[in-house]
Amino acid sequence: MKNPPSLAFEDHFNISLGDLQKILDISLSRGGDFSEIYLEYKIYNFINMEEDIIKETAESISLGLGIRVLSGEKTGYGYTNDLSFAKIKKTALTAASIASSRALREASPLSPVQFHHNFYPVLESPHKESLEKKISFVKETYHSAQNFDRKIKKVKVSFLDHTQFVTILNSEGLKVSDVRPLIKLACLAIAEKEDKRETGFSGGGGRVGMEYFSTDLTPKEIGQDAAKEALELLEAALPPAGEMPVVLAPGHSGVLVHEAVGHLLEADFIRKKTSIFWNKMGKKVGSSQVTIYDDPTIPYFRGSYNIDDEGTIPKKTLLIERGKMAGLLQDRLSAKLMRRPLTGHGRRQDYSCIPIPRMSNTYIDRGRYSPDEIIKSVEKGFYAHKFLGGQVEDSGKFTFSVSSGYLIENGKLTAPVKQATLIGTNIEILKNIAMIGSDLKFGLQTGTCGKEGQAIPVIDGCPTIKISRMTVGGQ
């Protein structure tokens, strides 16, 4: 990117460092332990095409700041989109009201921090590209799906990009900035045959520039992939129900890891003892083949960032090592209360939200088996290809909906099936993992994760995985 991250502050926030230093002191005026200012400027663009026309284009700009004060386990927070000193001072006093200590502190002098990495060095920020170029990509995606087969009756294509400029300052003297691009092109295709109607989905993007859709994944490929899935589902049947071996497809099945394991290893759930893993550190929770990481440092990935939303340099974090629980995803508050090191996983949706521990790019690491070996080892079972989503309880019990899959018969993928449900508990499934493939892949670069009302970009992945037995809901 042409503009270095340090210019996020100089170019977009018309407030002096001297005034911000005063605001940090004001936010500690009632005795808080720590205070922080999060400044955000975001440019957002959106295009939607359906019914053969560009139905909607939108562009918006948001600007604001949030002020957080920590006092023991308590958090005070205020935010504003009015960056006048008087309004920011009022916001700081709102956040400060959580504290009531006589031991007053002063903020340390601000000292700019420069990091020497960039996980998304795009040639040009997406928001600087022309609307005409973006519309041409949308139309190409749309028509490649629409013209793929006569059974494709309806297509929807959406394109969105945003560039986020952030600066984070805190009472420990930190001042750090980042510029984060994000882009997504997605296609939904609906196929019809007699009284049947099915939907296919595909998409791509990440923290990339428009060049991604010329070099990595073309609009034509996205449209055709969505159409192919819809057509395959027209021929699919409902799966048999019961307990059987299940093979998870590489990439797309990572959502099961994200939901069933990743969330319950976020530190706030652990310290509040609402996660089944709260007392499992160092203990065996799965097969010795299972190693799980969360890594915000993978170049260009949707869930990556140079700094988290507290200004911490992120780290590739080991969560489960050879079946044993080995780590947690930490934000500043949880790390302090649990007396554990920061991992750089404090994330927030925008300036109106407090940071909380969140995943980024979460995956099961590769194993030693080939995909063919794994499928050939199953005489009769189910192959889960794509997921719609699912529900997970704090106890670890989960239910996942599978949009598309295949029967496995005599070591081969045979009939396509749809609308299956996978049911189980996370520790049981982790222990029942019998084989892990060498073909680690990641899902579509389109995912968003919700927690406590906050949505953030994420991605997940896994190799081909065999689970020796699992309950499949079907006919």
N, C-alpha and C positions, 0 to 999 in steps of 0.2 A: 504494500500500500504506500502511496506516495507520501502521505502525511504521517510523521511518526506519532506514536501514541501520546507523547508529551504534549502535543498541540491540542489534544482533546480539551484541556483546560484553557489554554491561551486563546483558542479560536471560538469557543462556544459558551463560556460562562463569564458574564460581565460583572465580576465581583473580585475584589483584590484579595491577595493572600493575607494581608494585614487584617481585613475584616473577618475572614474565615478563622483566623487565629483567635480573634475576639469572640467569635461565636462558639468555638470549642471551649473557651473559658466560661462563657455564660452557661453552656450546657452542663458544666460541672459545678455550677454555683450552689447547688443544693446537696453536694457531697457524693456524686456518682463515682464509680470506680474507673469508668472508661467512657469516652464519647467519640462519635464518628459522624462524619458528613459524607453523604453519597450524592454526587452530582451526576445527572444524566441528561443527555441531549440525544434524541432518537429521530431518525428520518425513516418513514415507513411508506412503502408503495404496494399496491395490490391491483391485480387484474383478474377478472372472471369472464369466461366465455362459455356459453351454452345456447342451445337453440339456434346455432349457426351465426350468432352475433356476439360481439364483445358487449356483455351485459353491464359490466361495471369496471371502472377504474377509480382508484382513490390514492391520494397522497396526503400524508399527515406528518406533522412535526410536533414532538412533545419535548418539554423542557421542565425540569424541576429538581428538587433535592429532598432528601430524607435525612433526619438527624436521629441518631440512636444514642441512648444512655443506658449503660449497664450498671446495676447496683446489686451485688450478690447474684441471686438467681433471677432478679426482676429486670425487665426490659421496658424502657420508656421510648416511645417513638412518635415523631411528628414529621409531616411533610408538607411541601408547598410548591406551587408552580409560579409563585411571585418571588422573584429574587431581589427585591428591595431589602435593604439592611433591616428595616423595622419589622418586616414580615418574617425574615429568617430568624431574627432575635426572638420573636414570639413563638416560632416553631421550636427553637432551642429550649425555651422555658417550659413548653409543653412536654418535651421529652425529659427534661430535668426533673419534672414533678414526681417521677417515680422514686427519686432518692430523697432521703431525709437524714443525712449524716452531718454531724458537726465538723468532721474532719474534711475540710475542703481541699481540693487539689487544683493545680494549674496544669493546663495542657503544655506539653513539651513543644519547643520551637519546631515548626514544620521544616522537614528536610526532604527534598524530592528524591524519589527512588527511581532508578532506571533499570529495567530488566533487559537481559541480552539475548532474548529469544523472541520469536514470533511464530506462532503456530498457524497463522493464516495470512501469509504474505501474498495477497491477491494483487493482480496487476492494476486493477482499478476498482474502487468501491462500487458495488452494484447500483447504489442510488444515483451515481453519475452517468450511468448508461441511459441512452435515449428510450423514451416510451415506445417509439416505433420498433426498436429492436426487440424489446420485451414482448410486444404484441405479436411480432413475427414468430417468436418461439412458441407462444401460446397457440397461434393458429396452426403451426406445423404439428404440434402435439395433437390438437383437436382433430385435424383431418386425417392424420395417420391412424387414429383409433376409429374414426367414423368410416373410413374407406377400407378397413381391414376385412370386413365381412358384412354381408347384407343383414345378418342377424343383429348387428350392433345398431340399436334403435335410438340411443341417447348417449351423449358425451358431455361431460363437464370438465373444464380445465381451469386451474387456478395457478397464478404466479404471485409470489410475494417476496419482497426483499426488505430488509431494514439494516441500517447501519447505526450502531449504538456507540456514542462517545461517553465514556465514564471517567470521573475523577473521584478518588477516595482519599479523605484526609481523616486523621484521628489524633486523639490526645496523647498518643505515644510519639508523635512527630512525623507520622507517615504521610507522604503525599505521592500518589501514584496514579497514572492515567492509562487508558487503553482505548483502542478503536476496534470494534467488533463487527465485521460484516456477517450477514446471514441471508441465505437465498433458498427458495424452494419452488419447484415446478411439479405439479401433481395432476394426475388424470384419473377420472372415474368414468368407466364405460359400462353401459347397461345393455345386455343382450337378451333377446326374446325369441322363444320358439314355442309355438302353440300356446299352451297355458303356463309356460314356465318363464320366469324372469330372473336373471342373475346379474351380479355386479362384480366388476374387476377393478383393481386399483393398482397404480404404479406411480413412482415419482422419484425425485432425486434433488440434490443440492448440498448444503453444508455451509461452512464458513469459506466460501469460494467466490470467485468472480464469474461473470457471464461466460468466460472462456471454458468453464466446466462443461457447458452444454454443447460444446464443439469437440472437446477432446476426450471427455470421460463418459458421458451419458447423453445421447442426443435426444431432442424432442421426439423424433420419429420412433426411437426405441421405447420411450416412455409410453407413448400412445399405443403402440402395438402390444406392449406387455400387458397393459390394462385390458385391451380387447381380447387377447389370448386367454387371460384368466377368466373373464366373463363367459367366453365360449366353452372353456373346459368345464366350468361349473354347470352349464346347461346339461351336460352329459353325465354329471356326477350323481351318485345315489347317496342315501343316508347310510352311515356306517353301522356295523353291528355293535351292540352294547355289551359291556362286560369287562372283566379284568384280562389284560393281555400285554405282551411286549409292545412298547411304543418307541419309535425312532423319530427323533426331532431333526428337522431339516436344518442345515447350516444357515446362519444369518438371521432369518425371520424369527426363529424360535428363541432368539435372545430375549424377546419380550417376557418369556416365562421366567428367565433368570432375573431380569430387571424387577418384575413385580413380586415374585415369590421369595426372592432372596435379598436383592439389593436394598429395597425399602427398609427391610427389617434390620439392616446393618448400618442405617443412618443413625448417628450418635444420639440424637434427641430421643428416639424410641428406646435406645438401650439405657440411657441414664434415667428415663422415666419408668423403666421396667415393663414397658408395654409390648416389647418384642420377645418372641420365643427365644431369641439369641442372647437375652440380656445377661445371662450367667454362663455363657458357653465359650468364653475366650480361652483359647488354647485347647479346647476339647474337640473331639471328633464329632462332626455334624454331617459327614457325607463320605462317599467312597474316596479311597486314597487317590483315585484318578482325578478328582475334582480340584482345580485351582481357579479362583475367580479374582479378577482385577477390576478396578475402576480407574480409568486413565484419562484425565482432562487434557493431556499433552499430545494427543495424536493429531498430526498436522491436518488441517482443513476439515476435521470432523465437526458435525453439528453440535456435539456436546462439549467441545474444547474451548479453552479460554486461556489467555496469557496470565491473568490474575483472576482470583475469584472476586465476589462482590463485597469482600471485606479487605481487599488489597493483598491477600496472601498469594504467594507463588504456589501454584498447584503441583501436586506430586502424583505419579502413578502409585496407586494404593492397593496393596495386597489384602484382600478380604478373607479368602479361604485358601489355605495352602495344603495340598494333598489331603483334603478332607477335613482339616482342622481350622476352626475359626481363628483368623490371624490379625484382623484389623477392622477399623470402623471408618466411616466418613464423617469428618469433624468440621464443625464451624467454630468460631472463636468462643462462644458462650459454653458449648458442650465441652470443648477441649479444656477450658479453664476449670469447670466444675468437676470434670472427670480426671483432671491432672494428666492429660495426654497431649502429645504433640499435635499441632495443626497439620491438616492434610490439604487444605485449599479447596474445601467443598462447601463453603458458605455461599449460597446463591439466592438470588431474589428475582422476581418477575420484572420489577421496575422500581423507581424511586419511592413509590408509595408503600412498598412492602419491606418488612424486616428480612434479613438473611437467615436462612435455616439450612441444616445439612441436607444436601441433595446429591444425587448421582450425576454423572456426566456421560462417559462412554463406558458401559459396563459389559463385561464379557467373561464367559468360561474359556480358559486357555486351551490351546490345541492339545490333542493326545497323540497316540501312536498308531491308531488303526486307520485304514483307508475306508472311505464311504462304502465301497463295494463290499468289503469284509463285513462291515456292520450289517448291511441289509441282507447279505447272504446268510448271516447267523440266525435270522428270524424265519421260522417255518410259517407261522401265522400271526400277524400283528397289524399295527396301524402306523402309518407314516404321516406325521403332522407337518404340513408344508407351510401354510400361512395362518396367522392368528388375527382375530378381530380385537381381542382384549380379554380382560378377566377381572376377577375380584379376589382379593387376598385379605384374610383376617390377621390380626396381631398374633393369633395362635399358630399361624403358619398354614392354616387350611386355605385351599384355593380352588377356584373354578375358572377354567379358561375356555373360550370359544375358539374353535379352529374353523376358519373359513374354507380352507381347501386342504385335501390330503389324499392319500392312496392306501388301498389295502396292500399288505405284504403277504404274498403267498408263495411258499416254497423258495424263499430267498430272493423274490423279485417283486418290484412294484407293479401292481396290476390295475384294478378298477379305481377310477377317481371317486372320491367321496367328499361330502360337504356337511357343514353344520354339526360337526362333532364337538363334544365337550370333554375336556380333560379334568379329572377330579383327583385331589390328593392333598397331602401336607408336604411342606417344603423339605423338612428333614428326612421324611420317609423317602421322597423322590431322590434327594441327594445321595442317600445310602443305596438306593436301587439302581444307580447309574452303573451299567455294566461295561460299556465301551465308549470311548471318546475318540472322535476322528481327528485327522491331521489337517482338515480343511477349514480352518477358522475363517468365518465370513461375518460381515455385519449386515444388519437389516437396512431398509430404505432410509436415506438421509432426510426423513420427513417427520420424525417423531417428536411429540411434545408430552411432557410428564406433568401431571397435576398433583399438588400436595398443599393442604391447608389453603386452598383457593388461589394458589400461585402456579402458573404454567411456565415451564422453561424448556428450551430445546435440549434433547438428549438423543442418544442412539445406543443400541445394544447388539450383542452378537454372540455367536457360539459356533463350534464345529458340529458335524453330524454326531448325534448322541443317542445311544441305546439305553432305554430304561427297561429293566428286566420285567417289571410288571407295573401296571397303572390302570386305573379305572377310566374307561372310555364310555361316555354317554352317547347313545345313538338310538337305533331302532331296536 
